[in-house]
Amino acid sequence: MTTCSTHVLDAVAGRPAVGLDVTLLDAEGTVLESRRTDDDGRVRWAAVLATGTYVLRYATAAWFAAAGVATVHAAVHLEVLVDDAEPHYHLALLLSPFACTTYRGS
């Protein structure tokens, strides 16, 4: 079994994306947990994950709208393969209104 966390950075402002809603779902689309990024742009879920496919859904449209920023992203969906032989997956998202990138961090 393994755990999962995320870190979202506002690439335009050069700081954490504070207050962004992020949902962790299983392969069938069942919500496992929903959280909001903290003051450092981070979320750590309590759920323990088995091997399989999971989705992190970042509510980017609402977050940008609250800041008065136009965006092309209605939401960002990150679908990941988890191997429960790994103790932890940390998935980072670098976000701007018209582009994003992600990577597995440490």
N, C-alpha and C positions, 0 to 999 in steps of 0.2 A: 504494500500500500504506500501511497505517496501523497504529498501535500502540494498546494499550488498558491502562488502569489503573483501579483502584477505591479508594475510601476509605470505610470503614465506621465510623460513629459511634454509640455507645451513647447514645441520646437521653435515657434515664432517668438514667444516671450522669453525663452531660455530658463523656464522654471517649472516646477511640478504642476500638473493639471489637478488642482484641488477641487473637490466636490463633484467629480464625474461619476455617474452611476455605472457600475459594472456588474454583470450577471454571469454566473457560472452555470452552465447547462450540461446535461449528459447528452449522449449521442441521439437519444429519442426526443430531445428538446425539453426535457423536464428540468425545471429550475431547481438547482441544488442550493444556491445562495445568491443573494443580491446584496451588494455593499456599495458604499460611496468612498471614493479615494480620500485619504486623509490629507493633512497639511503638507505631507511630503509626496503626495500623488500616489500613494501605495494602498494596496488591499492585500490582506492575507486571509484566505478562506480557512474555516475550521474543517471543512469536508475532507475526508480521507478518500483518495481516488484509487480505484482498481485499474488495471491495464485496460485501455480503451480510448475512444475518441471523446473529446470534450470541446465545448465552445465557450469562449469568453466573448460576451456581447457588451460593447462599450457604447453608451448612449450619447454619442457625440453631437447630434443635432441639437438636443436640448441644452447641452453644456455650452456650445457655441452661441446659441440663441440667447441664453442668459447673460452672456458677455457682450451681446450686440454685434457678433461677428458672423458674416455670411460664410457658409461652408457647402461643400459638395457631399459631405458624409452624412447620410441619414443615421447611420450607425456603422461601427466597425465590428466585424465578426471575425474572431480568430479561432479557427478550428485546429485543434492540436491532438497529436497522438501521444498518449501517456503510457509509459512502461513502468509498472509498479515496482520494478527492481531498482528504479531510481528513487532516492528519498524525497526529492523536492524539485519542482519545476517553477522557475521564476521567469515570467514572460513580460518583457518590457515593450511598451508602445511609445514611439515618438510620433507626435501628432501635430499637424498644422491644418488649416482650413481646407486645403486642396491636395494634401498628400499625407501619407503615413508609412511608417515602417515598423517592423517588429523584430525581436530577436529573443533567444533564450539566454538569460543572464545567469548570474550565480547568486 
